[in-house]
Amino acid sequence: MDVTARADDSADKKAAPIELIGIRKQYPDGTVAVGDLSLEVRAGELVVLIGPSGCGKSTVLRMINRLIEPTAGKILLDGEDVMRADPVQLRRRIGYVIQNKGLFPHQTIRDNVGTVPRLLGWPRARIRERSDELLKLVGLDPTKFGKRYPQELSGGQQQRVGVARALAADPVVLLMDEPFSAVDPIVRSRLQEEFLRLQEDVRKTIVLVTHDLDEAVRLGDRIAVLSQGGKLEQFDSPADLLGRPASPFVREFVGADRGIRRLAVTPVTRDMLGPLSGDDSGYPSADLGTSLYDALATMLVTNSDYLRVTEGGAPVGLLTRHRLLSIDYPAEQ
């Protein structure tokens, strides 16, 4: 297959599942960074690895793309054992975003984004087209930013470029190591919002490392909580993690305010609603699927005990403040 054919084929790549089977990383001095970790990341899923400092989160990420070789166990990418793959070719199939962006300071933004396609030998016109397409996707106008250099951009803009570069060759997997931690809280929140929008468009299989529980809850489809030695304490959806901590370690880790976080990831559903009344047009309204946190905030701001819930613009029922505050969650384990 020639170079041009490989470039054209890249557009057909789909998200791929990742399976970690009993992976272990032990260093020569006897230190065990990751003991015996097994978990599966579904195709198109965003899984967050979180835990205290030194629990092996970043080590796991680097073992997936073989920046660090595992001591034991298997890592399967779309069913293929990564240890049997050429490490250079493997890394070109995997997008990698790190905390400090890792941009090349003497290359333009457009050239930075086109790094991997250039290594793959894509035609120059195709590289430029792909780079500009991705800059637009992450909210940067290529006519304005394409010829600039990294030092001419803000931290948040540089982080966007890092994400664009990781996506350039249409990788089947995206690995992200604390990608938003180096920017201030306001910019971080905006980047998280943009990233969620981006994931809706590109639907990659993503493994993201963070130390920020709020970020994990906001971004993750599922969250893996690790303790020292890479021990998997719990692997669950944000709502189940917050509502049913599997161990004292997880309960302490998610904190006493997990109830508030839980409201933020629990949507308003039909079974929470009562019938519409004859005179509910004056009540505040929210869409079905709105988080309970936002629903309660709307009630408090408007000093109302009722919320008119709609779907597609049509009212479907009433949510009362009493019902919201008395929802019967499953008991904690």
C-alpha positions as CSV (number, residue, x, y, z in Angstrom):
1,M,0.0,0.0,0.0
2,D,1.4,3.4,-0.9
3,V,1.6,6.5,1.4
4,T,-1.4,8.2,-0.2
5,A,-3.6,5.2,0.3
6,R,-2.6,5.1,4.0
7,A,-3.5,8.7,4.4
8,D,-6.9,8.3,2.7
9,D,-7.6,5.2,4.8
10,S,-7.1,7.1,8.0
11,A,-10.5,8.8,7.7
12,D,-12.2,5.3,8.1
13,K,-10.7,4.5,11.5
14,K,-13.1,3.8,14.2
15,A,-12.7,4.0,18.0
16,A,-11.1,0.8,19.4
17,P,-11.6,-0.9,22.7
18,I,-8.7,-1.3,25.2
19,E,-8.3,-4.3,27.5
20,L,-5.8,-4.4,30.4
21,I,-5.3,-8.0,31.7
22,G,-3.3,-8.3,34.9
23,I,-0.8,-5.7,34.0
24,R,2.1,-5.1,36.4
25,K,5.0,-2.7,36.5
26,Q,7.8,-3.4,38.9
27,Y,11.0,-1.5,38.8
28,P,14.5,-3.0,39.4
29,D,14.6,-1.6,43.0
30,G,11.5,-3.6,43.9
31,T,9.1,-0.7,43.7
32,V,5.7,-1.8,42.4
33,A,4.0,1.0,40.6
34,V,1.1,-1.1,39.3
35,G,0.4,-4.5,40.9
36,D,-2.2,-6.5,39.1
37,L,-4.6,-4.3,37.2
38,S,-7.4,-5.5,34.9
39,L,-10.1,-3.3,33.3
40,E,-11.7,-2.8,29.9
41,V,-12.4,0.4,28.1
42,R,-15.2,0.1,25.5
43,A,-14.9,1.6,22.1
44,G,-15.9,5.2,22.1
45,E,-15.9,5.4,25.9
46,L,-14.1,8.0,28.0
47,V,-12.6,6.4,31.1
48,V,-11.0,8.5,33.8
49,L,-8.2,7.1,36.0
50,I,-8.1,8.9,39.3
51,G,-6.5,8.3,42.7
52,P,-3.9,9.8,45.1
53,S,-0.4,10.8,44.0
54,G,1.8,7.8,43.2
55,C,-1.0,5.4,42.6
56,G,0.2,4.5,39.1
57,K,-2.3,6.5,37.0
58,S,0.3,7.9,34.5
59,T,2.2,4.7,34.5
60,V,-0.9,2.8,33.3
61,L,-1.3,5.4,30.5
62,R,2.3,5.1,29.4
63,M,2.2,1.3,29.4
64,I,-0.7,1.5,26.9
65,N,1.4,3.2,24.3
66,R,4.6,1.5,25.5
67,L,6.5,4.5,26.7
68,I,6.9,2.2,29.7
69,E,7.1,-1.5,29.2
70,P,4.9,-3.6,31.5
71,T,6.6,-6.2,33.7
72,A,3.7,-8.7,33.2
73,G,0.2,-8.9,31.8
74,K,-1.4,-8.1,28.5
75,I,-2.6,-4.9,26.9
76,L,-5.0,-5.4,24.0
77,L,-5.8,-2.6,21.6
78,D,-8.8,-3.6,19.4
79,G,-7.9,-7.2,20.2
80,E,-4.2,-6.9,19.3
81,D,-1.5,-7.4,21.9
82,V,0.4,-4.1,21.9
83,M,3.6,-5.9,23.0
84,R,3.7,-7.6,19.6
85,A,3.3,-4.3,17.7
86,D,6.1,-2.1,16.5
87,P,6.2,0.6,19.3
88,V,6.7,3.5,16.8
89,Q,3.8,2.4,14.6
90,L,1.7,1.8,17.7
91,R,2.3,5.3,19.0
92,R,1.3,6.8,15.6
93,R,-2.1,5.1,16.1
94,I,-2.6,6.6,19.5
95,G,-3.1,10.3,20.2
96,Y,-1.3,11.5,23.4
97,V,-2.0,14.7,25.2
98,I,0.1,15.7,28.2
99,Q,-0.1,18.4,30.9
100,N,2.5,20.8,29.4
101,K,1.2,20.5,25.9
102,G,4.6,19.4,24.5
103,L,4.4,21.7,21.5
104,F,7.5,22.3,19.3
105,P,8.3,26.0,20.0
106,H,10.1,26.6,16.7
107,Q,7.2,25.2,14.6
108,T,4.1,27.1,13.6
109,I,0.8,26.0,15.1
110,R,-0.2,24.5,11.7
111,D,3.0,22.5,11.6
112,N,2.6,21.3,15.2
113,V,-0.8,19.9,14.4
114,G,0.5,18.2,11.3
115,T,3.4,16.4,13.1
116,V,2.1,12.8,12.9
117,P,0.6,13.0,9.4
118,R,4.0,14.4,8.3
119,L,5.8,11.4,9.8
120,L,3.3,9.1,8.1
121,G,4.2,10.7,4.8
122,W,0.8,12.3,4.0
123,P,0.8,14.6,1.0
124,R,1.5,18.2,1.9
125,A,-1.9,19.5,0.8
126,R,-3.7,16.8,2.8
127,I,-1.7,17.7,6.0
128,R,-2.6,21.4,5.6
129,E,-6.3,20.5,5.1
130,R,-6.4,18.2,8.1
131,S,-4.5,20.7,10.3
132,D,-6.9,23.5,9.4
133,E,-9.9,21.2,9.9
134,L,-8.8,20.3,13.4
135,L,-7.9,23.9,14.4
136,K,-11.5,24.8,13.5
137,L,-12.8,21.8,15.4
138,V,-11.0,23.0,18.6
139,G,-12.2,26.5,18.2
140,L,-9.1,28.2,16.7
141,D,-9.4,30.0,13.4
142,P,-6.5,28.6,11.2
143,T,-6.3,31.9,9.2
144,K,-5.6,33.6,12.5
145,F,-3.6,31.0,14.4
146,G,-2.1,28.7,11.8
147,K,1.1,30.7,11.2
148,R,1.6,31.7,14.9
149,Y,4.1,30.0,17.2
150,P,3.2,28.4,20.6
151,Q,4.6,31.2,22.7
152,E,2.2,33.6,21.0
153,L,-0.8,31.7,22.3
154,S,-2.3,31.6,25.8
155,G,-2.1,28.4,27.9
156,G,-5.7,27.4,27.1
157,Q,-5.1,28.0,23.4
158,Q,-1.9,25.9,23.5
159,Q,-3.8,23.1,25.2
160,R,-6.4,23.1,22.3
161,V,-3.5,22.8,19.9
162,G,-2.2,19.8,21.8
163,V,-5.6,18.1,21.5
164,A,-5.8,19.0,17.8
165,R,-2.3,17.5,17.2
166,A,-3.3,14.3,19.1
167,L,-6.3,13.9,16.8
168,A,-4.5,14.7,13.5
169,A,-3.9,11.2,12.2
170,D,-7.4,10.1,13.3
171,P,-6.1,7.8,16.1
172,V,-8.2,4.9,17.3
173,V,-7.3,5.8,20.9
174,L,-6.6,9.1,22.7
175,L,-4.6,9.1,26.0
176,M,-4.7,12.3,28.1
177,D,-2.4,12.9,31.1
178,E,-3.8,15.7,33.2
179,P,-4.4,17.7,30.1
180,F,-6.2,20.7,31.7
181,S,-4.4,21.0,35.0
182,A,-1.9,23.6,33.9
183,V,-4.5,26.3,33.3
184,D,-6.6,28.4,35.7
185,P,-10.0,27.2,36.9
186,I,-12.1,29.4,34.5
187,V,-10.1,28.3,31.4
188,R,-10.1,24.7,32.6
189,S,-13.9,24.7,32.8
190,R,-14.2,26.1,29.3
191,L,-11.7,23.6,28.0
192,Q,-13.7,20.8,29.6
193,E,-16.9,22.1,28.0
194,E,-15.2,22.3,24.6
195,F,-13.7,18.8,25.1
196,L,-17.1,17.3,25.8
197,R,-18.5,18.9,22.6
198,L,-15.5,17.6,20.7
199,Q,-16.0,14.1,22.0
200,E,-19.6,14.2,20.8
201,D,-18.2,14.9,17.3
202,V,-15.2,12.6,17.1
203,R,-16.2,9.8,19.5
204,K,-12.8,8.4,20.3
205,T,-11.8,5.8,22.9
206,I,-10.2,8.0,25.6
207,V,-8.3,7.2,28.8
208,L,-7.8,10.4,30.8
209,V,-5.7,10.8,34.0
210,T,-6.7,13.5,36.5
211,H,-6.3,14.2,40.2
212,D,-9.4,16.4,40.1
213,L,-12.6,14.5,41.1
214,D,-14.9,17.2,39.8
215,E,-13.2,16.9,36.4
216,A,-13.5,13.1,36.5
217,V,-17.2,13.3,37.3
218,R,-17.8,15.9,34.6
219,L,-16.0,14.2,31.8
220,G,-16.0,10.4,32.5
221,D,-18.4,7.9,31.2
222,R,-16.8,5.6,33.8
223,I,-14.2,6.3,36.5
224,A,-11.5,4.0,37.8
225,V,-10.4,4.8,41.3
226,L,-6.8,3.5,42.0
227,S,-5.0,3.2,45.3
228,Q,-1.3,2.7,45.9
229,G,0.3,0.1,43.7
230,G,-2.3,0.6,41.0
231,K,-5.0,-1.4,42.9
232,L,-8.4,-0.9,41.3
233,E,-10.7,0.1,44.1
234,Q,-13.8,0.8,42.0
235,F,-14.7,1.1,38.3
236,D,-18.1,2.7,37.9
237,S,-20.2,5.4,36.4
238,P,-19.9,8.8,38.1
239,A,-23.4,8.5,39.6
240,D,-22.7,5.0,41.0
241,L,-19.3,5.9,42.2
242,L,-20.6,8.8,44.2
243,G,-23.8,7.0,45.3
244,R,-22.3,3.6,46.2
245,P,-18.7,3.8,47.2
246,A,-17.4,0.3,47.1
247,S,-14.9,0.6,50.0
248,P,-13.9,2.9,52.9
249,F,-11.0,4.1,50.7
250,V,-13.4,5.2,47.9
251,R,-15.8,6.7,50.4
252,E,-13.0,8.8,51.9
253,F,-11.6,9.7,48.5
254,V,-14.8,11.0,47.0
255,G,-15.4,13.1,50.1
256,A,-18.2,14.1,52.3
257,D,-19.7,16.4,49.7
258,R,-20.3,13.6,47.2
259,G,-24.1,14.1,47.6
260,I,-23.8,17.5,45.8
261,R,-21.6,16.0,43.1
262,R,-24.1,13.2,42.7
263,L,-26.9,15.7,42.1
264,A,-24.7,17.1,39.3
265,V,-24.5,13.8,37.4
266,T,-28.1,12.5,38.1
267,P,-30.6,13.6,35.4
268,V,-34.2,14.4,35.8
269,T,-36.1,11.3,34.5
270,R,-39.8,10.7,33.8
271,D,-40.3,8.5,36.9
272,M,-39.5,11.5,39.1
273,L,-42.3,13.5,37.7
274,G,-45.8,14.1,38.9
275,P,-48.8,15.0,36.7
276,L,-49.2,18.5,35.3
277,S,-51.6,20.7,37.0
278,G,-54.1,23.0,35.4
279,D,-52.1,26.1,36.2
280,D,-48.4,25.3,35.8
281,S,-47.4,27.8,33.1
282,G,-46.0,30.2,35.7
283,Y,-43.6,27.6,37.1
284,P,-39.9,27.7,36.1
285,S,-39.1,25.1,33.5
286,A,-36.2,22.8,32.6
287,D,-35.7,20.0,30.0
288,L,-35.9,16.3,30.7
289,G,-32.4,15.1,31.4
290,T,-31.3,18.3,33.2
291,S,-29.2,17.5,36.2
292,L,-30.9,17.4,39.6
293,Y,-28.3,20.0,40.7
294,D,-29.4,22.5,38.0
295,A,-33.1,21.7,38.7
296,L,-32.7,22.4,42.4
297,A,-30.8,25.6,41.6
298,T,-33.6,26.8,39.4
299,M,-36.1,26.2,42.1
300,L,-34.1,28.0,44.7
301,V,-33.3,31.0,42.5
302,T,-37.0,31.4,41.5
303,N,-38.2,30.5,45.1
304,S,-40.5,27.8,43.6
305,D,-41.4,24.4,45.0
306,Y,-42.3,23.2,41.5
307,L,-40.4,22.7,38.2
308,R,-42.2,22.3,34.9
309,V,-40.3,19.7,32.9
310,T,-40.4,19.7,29.2
311,E,-39.2,17.5,26.3
312,G,-38.8,18.9,22.9
313,G,-40.6,22.1,24.1
314,A,-43.7,20.2,25.3
315,P,-44.4,19.8,29.0
316,V,-44.3,16.2,30.3
317,G,-44.7,16.6,34.1
318,L,-43.9,18.4,37.3
319,L,-40.9,17.9,39.6
320,T,-41.5,19.0,43.2
321,R,-38.7,20.2,45.5
322,H,-39.9,17.6,48.0
323,R,-39.6,14.8,45.5
324,L,-36.2,15.9,44.4
325,L,-34.8,16.0,47.9
326,S,-36.3,12.6,48.8
327,I,-35.2,10.6,45.8
328,D,-34.4,7.1,47.1
329,Y,-30.9,6.3,45.9
330,P,-29.5,2.8,46.3
331,A,-28.0,2.3,49.7
332,E,-24.2,2.7,50.0
333,Q,-22.2,-0.5,50.1
